[in-house]
Amino acid sequence: MNVSDKCVNMIKHHEGFVRKPYQDPIGLWTIGVGHLIGDGKKLPKAWDKELTDEEVDELLYEDLQRFEDGIERLTKVPLTQGQFDALVSFSFNVGLGNYQASTLRAKLNRKDYEGASNEFPKWRKAGGKVLAGLVKRRADERNLFLS
């Protein structure tokens, strides 16, 4: 399964579309649409440049492939397009390891779709702080999951 254009646009909206390296809310070096540069801790000189729109999109679609594959591998129940999109957006933000260890995934794999949807709002912190942007993103992901 592949993400829909709706999902790609939602991820771009929440992650932002930035052509130059920047530090995210927890201080990791990022570029494009949430693309982590190396391990995120140090900015290599090679990344001290501005990307074109095409290069940003190319990085995004490369990253999305990993998350699409991860959701398919880690989720053992049938998904609608909206559910798949929401899970890819979620894992794109929190990481596949966190999705794998989450109660959201555990409930989903027990076919508790409603219980899984109620887990999205719990993932609203970064660096130990509740972020308004994450509150909004989780609401959008939950709505997409339920659509």
N, C-alpha and C positions, 0 to 999 in steps of 0.2 A: 504494500500500500504506500502511496505517496501523499504528502500533505497537499491541501488545496491552496489555491491563491489566497483565499480568505485567511488561512493560517499564516502564510508568508507575510501578508500585509499586517496581521496582528503582531507578529514577532517584530517586524520592522518598527511598528508603532511603539511597542513597549521597550525594545532594545535601543532604538534610535538608529540613525544611518549616518555614520561619522567616517569621513575619509582620512582623518589623521589619527594617530595613536592618542588614547586618553586613558585615564584611570577610572575604573568603575567605582560604585559606592563603597566597595571594600578594598579599593586600592590596587586592583589587578589591571595590568596593561591590556588594553583591548583596542580593536579597530573594526571598522565596518559596521556590521550588525551583530554585536556581541561576540565577535571572534577573538578568542583569547590568544595573545601573542606569546608563544613559547609557554613557559609555566606561569606567565603573568606577573612574575615578581620583578623582572628586570627588562628594560626595553633595549633590545639589540639595535645597534646602529642601522642595520639593514632595514628596519621598520620605521626609521625616521624620515618618512616621505608621505606624500598624499596619494591615495588610491583614486582611480577613476570609478565612476558608477558601475561600470562593467566588472571591474576587479572586485568591488564590494559584493556585487551579486554573485560572482563566481565563488568567493569565499563562503558566502551564506549557503549556497546550494551544496557545496562540499560538506559543510558542517551539518546541514539538515539530513544528508544521506546517512550519516553516522547515527543520528537520533532516530530517524525512521527505522533503521535496522535494529537499533536497541529496543525500541518499543515493541516491534514485532517479536523479537527474541524473548523479552521479559514478560510479555502479556500473553496469558494462556486462554483468554476468552475472546469471543467475537467482538469486534468494535465497529461502530458506525464511523462515518467520515468525521463527524464532529468530535467524537470521543478520541479518535486517533489524533486529530489535529490538536486537541487540547493537551493530550499527553506528550506530544512532540514539543509543543510550546513550553509546557511545564518542565520537561527534562532538559530542554535547551537552556533553560534558565538555572535550574538547580543541579543539573548533572545527572547522568544515567545511574551513577552509584547511589545517589540519594533517592532517585525513583525506585531503584531495585530494593533498597532497604525500607521504603516507606510503607506506612499503614495504608495509604491510598492504593498502592499496588496490591498489597495483601488482600484488602477488601475486594478490589476489582477481580482478582484471580479466584475469589470465592463466589463470583457472580453477584456481589453486593454493589451494584452500580450506584444506587442512591447513597450508600455509605461512603463509597469512593468519592463521589462528587462533593460530599461534605468535608473531605480532607483538604481540598484546595485552599480554602481560606486560612488554614493553619500555617501555611508556608508564606508568611508575610514579613519575615525578618531577614536582614542582611547585616553582618557584623554585629549581631545581637540587638539590633534596633528595628522596630516596626517602621517600614517605609511605605508612605502613601502610594507610591508607584506600584509596589508589590501587592498592596491591598486591591488596587484597581485591576492589576494583571490577573490575579487569582480569581477575581469576580468574573472577568472576561473569559478566562479558561473554563471556569465552572459552567458558565452559561453556554459556551460552545460545546462542552462535554454533554450537557443536558439537551442540546438542540437536536 
